[in-house]
């Protein structure tokens, strides 16, 4: 399925990205903000911020992963 140039890390990252896309469609904004953001440090219930301090339109990808993991643990 994958060309031979793909390494294990690249394949894993690609598969994880597809998995996260499928799971992130199921996430509501409330579920996304139910975990703190590991990238920008936004607390629970607050939106992610840019480096300039302005609010991001979408949460960081790491926050989406953290929300998916938190939901799966429940």
Protein Blocks (a to p, Z undefined) as FASTA:
>chain_A
ZZfkbcfklmmmmmmmmmmmmmmmmpcfklmmmpccfknopaehiacddfkopacfbdcf
klmmmmmmmmmmZZ
